[in-house]
Amino acid sequence: MLYTILPISYDMRWVLVSVFLTFILTFFAIKSGIDRLPKDQGRKFAVNGELSKGKPRGAGLIFSLCCIFVFLVFVPFRWEYLIYCALFALSMLSGYFDDRSSNSWGELKKGLLDLAICLAAAATYLAFNDSHSISLFGWVLVLPKWLFLLVATFVLWISINFTNCTDGVDGLLGTVSILSLATFAAIFLLLGRGLDLAQMSLVFIASLLAYLVFNASPSQIIMGDAGSRTIGIFLGVLALKSQNMLFLIPAALVILLDGGIGLFKLLFIRLTKIKGFLKSVRTPLHDHARYKWSWSDTQVGYRFAIIQVLVSALCIAALLLQ
């Protein structure tokens, strides 16, 4: 929007300005708004869940709004991006109102809201982009648009819910999300998908860095569903815009494994009634690491981050070798 109103050209200088401004804006927004956030009630089944009781929850509302504001001002205007920003806001608000509620909204209500947002995001992508294929190791499969819509909706839904499940350790989701976003930024630059998409990734990184100032263990605040759901839908949209949804696997592998195994276990048990399935594995995996292996929160954060760094490095190296 800035470049439409003012006689200036879009270049790397404005990308850097937007990134630094996002960090400063988010930092002071959190600092001034921290006392207005709802308080966490403690997570009954999580390891050390009671330690979170009373902490301000829903900080994702703040850093998500800061990101959306910078997107609208500093990223070249496109109707597609405007719709995505509206969907990011809807995902953030659904999570925030759940954070504020004394009683959880329940799986069905949240699942239907996520499904509607994901379907809208997938339809938006199809409306503005010609690519509707997936590829692996040079093998390309072009899908009919109706099938691509279903697959893309499912991938976005996975991204939201797996990301939401990963939020449970101080600094964990913020750190691994930064690594995932950095991976996508590198993918966009290497594949020539557009500086604006890399910019959006970097802006979100800056916002999460400001959040981590307050969320590093022991945390002062918690992002809540307002943050995890926004991160999830944003990563899913980046995967679509890379023109190969499968990039989500290496770019966000830790998130997919940490949050995904728990949901897979739950779904399998409900469908088969086999209650002993993966009985020895506590989910999410970060709880397994703390409960079974006695890792501290700091160890979980660092070790999960190291895994993501290695996987992301392999992904980027593979692209460079191409």
Secondary structure as the mmCIF struct_conf table of DSSP 4:
data_model
#
loop_
_struct_conf.conf_type_id
_struct_conf.id
_struct_conf.beg_label_comp_id
_struct_conf.beg_label_asym_id
_struct_conf.beg_label_seq_id
_struct_conf.end_label_comp_id
_struct_conf.end_label_asym_id
_struct_conf.end_label_seq_id
HELX_RH_AL_P HELX_RH_AL_P1 LEU A 2 ILE A 5
BEND BEND1 LEU A 6 PRO A 7
HELX_RH_AL_P HELX_RH_AL_P2 MET A 12 GLY A 33
HELX_RH_3T_P HELX_RH_3T_P1 ILE A 34 ARG A 36
BEND BEND2 LEU A 37 LEU A 37
HELX_LH_PP_P HELX_LH_PP_P1 PRO A 38 PRO A 38
STRN STRN1 LYS A 39 LYS A 39
HELX_LH_PP_P HELX_LH_PP_P2 ASP A 40 ASP A 40
TURN_TY1_P TURN_TY1_P1 LYS A 44 PHE A 45
BEND BEND3 ALA A 46 ALA A 46
TURN_TY1_P TURN_TY1_P2 VAL A 47 ASN A 48
HELX_RH_3T_P HELX_RH_3T_P2 GLY A 49 SER A 52
TURN_TY1_P TURN_TY1_P3 LYS A 53 GLY A 54
BEND BEND4 LYS A 55 LYS A 55
STRN STRN2 PRO A 56 ARG A 57
TURN_TY1_P TURN_TY1_P4 ALA A 59 ALA A 59
HELX_RH_AL_P HELX_RH_AL_P3 GLY A 60 PHE A 74
BEND BEND5 VAL A 75 VAL A 75
HELX_LH_PP_P HELX_LH_PP_P3 PRO A 76 PHE A 77
HELX_RH_AL_P HELX_RH_AL_P4 TRP A 79 ARG A 100
BEND BEND6 SER A 102 ASN A 103
HELX_RH_AL_P HELX_RH_AL_P5 GLU A 107 PHE A 128
BEND BEND7 ASP A 130 ASP A 130
STRN STRN3 SER A 133 LEU A 136
TURN_TY1_P TURN_TY1_P5 PHE A 137 GLY A 138
STRN STRN4 TRP A 139 VAL A 142
HELX_LH_PP_P HELX_LH_PP_P4 LEU A 143 PRO A 144
HELX_RH_AL_P HELX_RH_AL_P6 LYS A 145 THR A 166
BEND BEND8 VAL A 169 VAL A 169
TURN_TY1_P TURN_TY1_P6 ASP A 170 GLY A 171
HELX_RH_AL_P HELX_RH_AL_P7 LEU A 172 LEU A 191
TURN_TY1_P TURN_TY1_P7 GLY A 192 GLY A 192
HELX_RH_AL_P HELX_RH_AL_P8 LEU A 195 ASN A 215
BEND BEND9 ALA A 216 PRO A 218
HELX_LH_PP_P HELX_LH_PP_P5 SER A 219 SER A 219
BEND BEND10 GLN A 220 GLN A 220
STRN STRN5 ILE A 222 ILE A 222
HELX_RH_AL_P HELX_RH_AL_P9 GLY A 224 LYS A 241
TURN_TY1_P TURN_TY1_P8 SER A 242 GLN A 243
HELX_RH_3T_P HELX_RH_3T_P3 MET A 245 PHE A 247
HELX_RH_AL_P HELX_RH_AL_P10 LEU A 248 ALA A 251
TURN_TY1_P TURN_TY1_P9 ALA A 252 ALA A 252
HELX_RH_AL_P HELX_RH_AL_P11 LEU A 253 THR A 272
TURN_TY1_P TURN_TY1_P10 LYS A 275 SER A 280
BEND BEND11 THR A 283 PRO A 284
HELX_RH_AL_P HELX_RH_AL_P12 LEU A 285 TYR A 291
TURN_TY1_P TURN_TY1_P11 LYS A 292 LYS A 292
BEND BEND12 TRP A 293 TRP A 293
HELX_RH_AL_P HELX_RH_AL_P13 ASP A 297 LEU A 321
#
